[in-house]
Structures are given as structure tokens and as C-alpha cells.
Amino acid sequence: MNRGRLGPKGENQWYANNSPDRLLTPMIRDSSGKLVPATWDEAMNLMVKKATDSLKQRGSNSDSTGQGLLEDYYTIAKFRRAGLQTHLLDANTRLCTATTEFCLLQSFC
């Protein structure tokens, strides 16, 4: 019994976190399309470049967000609406993700 604290995703996330084949470094595609290890700076710079290119080519409604807590999404939404002039926001704060992240934070903070 989980006493109302963890759903199946949170309960089993430890397996994925401790998997021997879990990636511990970013991977980016080289010029031939093959995934190769990269530094965190290289990966972040590539993400910024791709996001900037997408905004220039497709406009302010061309991107979305990942996973976070409700407070994260509130801040992101304000930034996106005011700074990027977009109303689109994929807030993945469904019960499974929100409870998993909250419980992981309680476990390690």
C-alpha cells in the first residue's frame, strides 16, 4: 500500500533511475546523424540554438515545455505569454508526474 503518496510511476521510477544502461551524459547527433556523447554546455547551446531557430522560422507558437511542478508552469506560462507572445503551453502536471516529482523532492531535499 502506498498510503496515497506514490502512483505506479513514482513507485517504479527507482528502477529507471538505477538502471545500468541509463544515460549519464547528454547525447547529440553528429553531422552523419549518429548519436554521440556531448558536454552539458554543448547540449545546452544546441538546445538554445534549435529553440531560437524554431522561433525565427515558425513564430512564437512553435515550441512546448517538458515536465515540472505547478509553480514551475506558472512561471513558465507568464514568461511565454509576456516574453514569447504565445498562449500555447503543454503543462504535464497530470497526477502521475506531479506526485512523482513531489515525492522525489521530498526524498532528496
N, C-alpha and C positions, 0 to 999 in steps of 0.2 A: 504494500500500500504506500502511495506517495504522499499521503497527508495533504493533498491539494497543492503541493509545491511544484512538482515537475510533471510535464506531459511526456509522451513517448520520446519526443525529440531530445528534450533535456536529459531524460533518464539515460538515453543511449549515446549522447554526444561524446561521452568519455572514451568510447571505443574509437571513434574517428580521431579524436584529439591525440590518442596514444598509438595510432596505427603506425607500424614500421615504414609504410610507404607514403606517409603524409609528407607533403612538400614543406620545406622549411626555408626556402628561398624563392623569390619571385622567378617566374619563367616568362620570357618574351619570345616572339617569333623573329628569327633572323631573316635575311633577305631571301632565303630559299623557302621560308615558311616553316622551318623546323623550330620547335621549342628548345630554347637554351637558357641556362641559368643566367640571372642578371643581378646586379646590386639593387638595393632598395631605391637608391637615387635614380638609377636608370629606369626602373619600373615606374616610379612616381613621375619622372619627367615625361615618359611616354604617355602616361595617363593624362597629364595636363595638356600635352600636345594634341592627343586624339580628341579630348573634350573641346579644346579651343577650335580645332579644325571642324568638328561637328557643329559647333555654334555658328561658325562663319559660313559653312556650306548650307546648313539646314535651318538655321534660326534658333530662337530661344526655346522652342518646344521639342528639341531633338535629343534630349538625354533624360535619364531617370536616376534613381538612387538605389542604394543597397539596403542593408539591414541596420537597424538601430533602435534605441529606446524612444518612447513617446516624446521626451524632451528634445532629443536629437532631431526628430522630424519636425517639431515645431520651429526650431531654429533654422533648419534647412529650408522649410517652406517659406519662412519670412525672407530669407536670403534669395531664394529662387524667384519669389514673386516680385520683390523690390529690385534685386540686382540683375536677374536674368530676364525679367519681364515674362515669366511663364507661369501658367496656372497648373501645369502638369506635375504630379508628384506621386511616385509609386511608394507609398509608405507601407512597408511589410511589417507592420506591428500586429499581425494576427496573433492570436493567443499562443500558438506554439513558439513563435520566435520571441515574442516579448517576455514570456515566462522563462524561457531558456536563458536568455541574456541576463535577466534579472537574477536568476539563481546562480549563474556563473559569476556574476559580480559579487553576490553575497558570499560565495565560496572563497574568492580570492582577494577580496578587498577588506 
